[in-house]
Amino acid sequence: MRNMTLLIIWTILFIFPCIIFASNLEKRLALSIGNRDYMSPPLAHPKNVTLQDIQIPRINIIEMFQQVRRDEYQASPKKQLPCESNALIKKFSYKPLFADVSTGTLHVKNELETDLKPPAKQTFTNKWGMTFVRIPSGSFIMGSPANMKQRDDDEVQHKVTITQDFFMQTTEVNQGQWKEIMDSNPLKTIMDSQPLKTIMDSKPMKVLIDHNPLKAVMENNPSNFKDCGDDCPVENVSWDDVQTFLKKINKMGNGLTYRLPTEAEWEYAARANTTTPFAFGNCLNANDANFNAYYPLADCSKSQFREKTIPVGSLRKNAWGLYDMHGNVWEWCQDRYGEYPTGSVNNPTGPTKGADRVIRGGSWLDNAKSCRSADRNRCGPGFGLRHLGFRLCVSTID
């Protein structure tokens, strides 16, 4: 008897209000659509509302549904909806097959599907701790104005369109990530095995190795600033070294293809919708970037010169969430270096011939001029420098 009483009370307090809400929902939704002139002619049976009856092709049906819920909430005596956790919302928002408002499912016409899909992934972090952010497609003016002070002649302005979204690593590849990917060095494997490990761990051998180029080979870490730690950018890597790194990581990945950015992608991402010399404005200081701030742009103030690399992501990020696009280490691009095209282009990948590869962004060693978004530099693919590293890109994963 007690259980029966509880069941009746539960029915009155929960199920009955849900039935009323669902009934009100279909009526109010149909009324809302009708009042907004989204239908013609008015439906005789509003219970079976389908999007084929809607004249305006970009109607936001989710927003309308949520407004009906808000109205019901305000109209309820105790300002609450007993169906707050009901699955109706999820079905209404994402079920793409067909629509009966009373059940909360939708039939979505092809041109409406993008409105009702879950939002596209904006960031992801892989198993090596590399975080990537989505860079939206779009157009920009690449290069620098002819009247800009301290510009170079190879920065001829031209319109570039990036036609597809892509993902860019929010930081430069750090030493820890490099070592983890490149840790398949056969020499290191031999040296780590017993009994050689016992010999190599002895004090005399440690002293010898620590002052020998063999150490860099065994550690799989070519960086000059090893003491900076695993969170500091890997540097002293050549373009050829990076190609080896890419082959290794792509064999280990989960279906993603990692690559270097093109030069156009790099500048587009560095600017993040800005037209000033830097993503942060007309001047750059040591709070924004790690560079030789003793030499700022003309009419800008001097600041700190750190004289070495610092951990990636330590300073200010740009509007698209990217760190160290100005300074810390130069960054390899995929392109060969060459003259810019004179007209508008889509997705440029650089010239097909040429010895040098493009490097971008400036470094801890360079002045502000070299850290500008438009500044270009180049290096032979076989050379590694103590102020030269890289970051990765991934094509869209949706």
N, C-alpha and C positions, 0 to 999 in steps of 0.2 A: 504493500500500500504506500509505504514511504517512497519507494522508487518511482511508483506511478505519479505521485504528487510532484516529485522533482522533475520528472519528464514533462509534465504539463507546464510547470513553471518555466523550464528551459525553452519549451516550444513557444510560449507567450513572449518571453524576453528576447529570444534570438531568431528563431525560424520565421515567426510571423512578421517581424519588422523587415527581415531580409526579403520576404515575398513582396511586401509593400514597396520596398525600395526598388526591387527589380521591375515591378510593374510601373512605378513612377518613372524609372529610368527610361524605359522604352518610349513612354508617352512624351516625356520632356525632351528626349533626344529628337524624336520625330518632330515635335513642335519647334525645337530650336532650329532644326534644318529647314523646316518650312518657313519659319519667320525670317530666316536669313536669305530666302529666295535661292537656295541651293538646289531646289528640285522643281521640275516642271514636266507634267502637271503634278499637283499634290497627290500623294499616294492615298489610295482608298483604304489600304491596310498597313498602317505605319509599323506594325509589329515586324514585318518582313522588309526592313530597309536594306537595300543593297547599294553599293557605291556606283553601280551602273546608272542609277537614277539621279546621280549628282551631276549638275552641269559644270561647276567650277572644278577643274581637275586637280587642284592642289589643296583641297580642303584638309584641314588638320583634325581628323576625327578623334584623335587621342585627346587633344586639348578640349574638344567639345565634351567628350565623355567626362573628363576631370572637372569641367565646369559644372556639369549636372551633379556630380558628387558633392561639390562645394555647396551648390544651392540646396541640395537635400540636407546637408549638414547644418546649414544656417536655419533651415525650416524645422528641424527636429527640436522638440521641447528641451532636451538635455544636451544639445549640441554634440551629438555623437552618432556614429553610424555603426550598427552592430555588424555590418558586413565589411568592416575596414580591412580585414585580412583575407577577404574572399578572393578566389582565383580569377574572378571576373575581370579584374584589371589586366592581368597578364594575357588572358585570352583575347581581350578586346584590343590590346595594344599590339600583339605579336602574331596571333593566329592568322595566317594569310589565306585561308580557304574560302569561307563565305559567311555571309553576315545575316545573322538573326539577332537583333539587338537584345531580345529577351535572354539569349544564351551568352551574349557577349562575344560572339565570333564575327569575323569580318571576311568578306570576299574582296580582295584587293585587285583593282585593275592594274595593268602593267605600269602605267605612268604614275601610279600612286605608291608603288612598292617602296621606293626610297624614303618616303615620308614615314613609313610604318616599321622599317627595319630597326633593330637595336643600333645604337650609335656605333660608328666604326671605332676600332681600337686606336687609341691615341698614343699609348706608350706600351712598351714591353721590356722586360729584363730577362736576358738569357741565363743559362746555367753558370756562366763565367762572371756574372755580376755586371755585364755590360747593359746599360739602359739606353733604349732608343726611343725617340720621339717622332711622331708623324710630322712630316713637312708637307704642307698643302701645295697642290699644283697652283700655278699662277704665272704671271708675267712680271718682268722688271727690266729696268735699264741697267745693263751690265757695263762696267767701266766707270770713268770719272769725267766730269765736265772739263772742257779744254781750258777754262779759266781758273781751275782749282790750283792753289799753290801746292808745290812739292809733289805734283803728280808726275808720272812717267809717260812717255810717248806711246807705250804699248797698251794704254788703258782706254782705247777708243770706244766711245759709248755706242751701244747698239741694243736693240730690244731682243730679249730672250724670253721664250715661253717654255716653262716646264709643264708638260701636259699630263703627267701622272704624279700622284702623291708618292712619296717615298719616306723611308725611315732613316734618320741619322743618329749616330751615337752621340749622347749628350756630352761626353767627355772624350778626350784623347785616350787611346789604348794605354793602359798603365803597365808597369813592369811586372806586376803579379799576374795579370792576364796574359801577357806575352810568355812568361815562363810556363804557365799552365798549358798553353796551347803548344808550345815548342819543346815540351819536356820529353820528347821521344829521341833525344840525342843518344846514339849508340855508345859514344865515348863515355858519357855520363853513366849510362847503365853499367858499363864494364867497371868503371871506377867505384861505383856504389856496391858492387858485389864483394862478397867475402872470398879470399882473404885480403884482396886489394884495399877494401874499405879500412881495415885495421891499419894498414901501412899509410894510407892517405890521411887518416885522422891523426896520425902522430904529429907532434909539435914541429919537428924539423920540416916535414913535408908541407904542413899548413903554411909555414913561413915562406917556403919556396913557391908554393902555388899562388899565395896572395900577392906575390910580386912578379907574377908571370902572366902573359897573355892567355895562357891555357885556362886560367880561372874563368874568363868570360865565356870560353867555349863550353866548359863543363857546366856552368850555371845556366846556359841558354839565356843569358841576359847581357846584351851588348852595351847597355847603357853606361854612359860616363858617370852619371850621378846615382850610382847604386845606393849610396848611403842615404839618399833621399827617401828610399823605401818603396814598397810594392805599390803604393797609391800614387806615386809620381809617374809622369809619362815615360814610356819606353822611348829612348832616343838612340841616336847613332845607328839607325836602321836604314838600309838602302831601299829603293823602290823594289829591287829584285828580292830583298829579304821579305818585304811585305807580301810579294806574290807567293812566296813559300808559305808564309803565315796563312794567307787566304786559302791556299789549297788544303792545309791541315785543318783549319777550322770548318771549312765546308764539308770535309769528310766526317767530322765529328758532330755536325749540326743536326737539327731535327727537321730537315727539309728546307731550311732557309738558305739563301745564297748571299753570303757576305761579299762586299766589294768595296773599293775605294770610291769616293764621290767623283763625279766629273767636276771640272773647274767651274762650270756654270752652276751646278748644284751647290758647290761649296760657297760661291759668292752669294747666291740667292738665299741660302740658309744663314750665312753670316749677317747679311743685311736685315733679315727678318722684317721686311716691309719698310726699311729706313732708306733714306737717300743721303744721309750725312756721311762724313768720312768713316765714322765708327758707328756701331749699333747703338752706342750710348750718347751720341751727339757729335759735336765738332771737335771735342778734345778727349783725350784718354789720360787717365791717371792710374796710379798704382793700386787703388782700391778696385778699379775695373779690370785690370789685366796685369800680368807679369811680364814686363818689358823694361828696357832701359829708359826709365822715365826722366833721366837727366836731359834727354833730348826729345821734348814734346814737339808737336806741330807749332808753327808760328802763332804767336799770340795766346798760347796755352801755358799753364804753369808747370814747373818742374815738380817731380815727386820722387819716390823711392826707387832705387835700382837694387834688386835683390841679388843679382849676379849668379843665379842658378835656377833650376827648375823648382817647382813647388807641387804638392799633391794636386791632382786634377780636380776640377770642380770647387776649388777653394775660394774663388772670387765671384764676381757678378756674372749672371747668365743673361743672355739676350731675351727678347720678347718671345721667342719660340723655344726657350728652355735649353739653349746650348751654351756650354761653358767653354772658355778659353779659345774662342774663335779669333780673338786678338791675343797674341803673345803665348807665352809658356814654351811651346815648340812649334816650328814650322810644320805643316801637314802636307803629306804627299797627296796628289790627285791622280786620277787615272790617265789624264790627257797628256799627250806630247805638247811641248811648248811651241807656239806659233802665233802668227798675227791673227787678230780677231776678224770675223766676217764684217762686211760693210753694211749689210742689211739685217732685217729681222730674221731670227732663226728659231726653230723649235728643237729642244733637247740636243744642243751641240755637244760633240764629243772630242773636239779638237782636230788638228791636222792628222793625216794618215802617215806622214813622214816627219822625221826629226829625231835627233838623238836624245835631247833632254826631256825630262818630265816636269810638270808644273808642281811647284810647292806654294802654299798659301798661308797667310795669317801672322807672319812674324814670329818672334820668339823672345825669350828672356834676355837675349843678347842684343836685340835690335831696337832701334829708335821707333818713335811713334809712326813715322812715315811708312815704315815697312809693315806695320800692323793694321793699316787701313783696309777696309773691306775690299777695295778695288785694286790694291797693290798686288803685283804679280812677280814671281821669281821662278827660278828653274834650277835643276840640278841633274847631273848624270845619274842614270838609274842604278849604277853600281856603287854610288857613294853614300856613306852614312856619316852624319855629322852630329855633334853633341847637342845641337839645338834643332834636330829634325826628327819628327815622329809621324803619327797618322791617327785618323779615326775612321770608323767603318760606316757603311751604309747598307741598307737592305731594301729591296723593292717591296712594294706594298704586299701585305700578307692576308688581305681580306678576300 
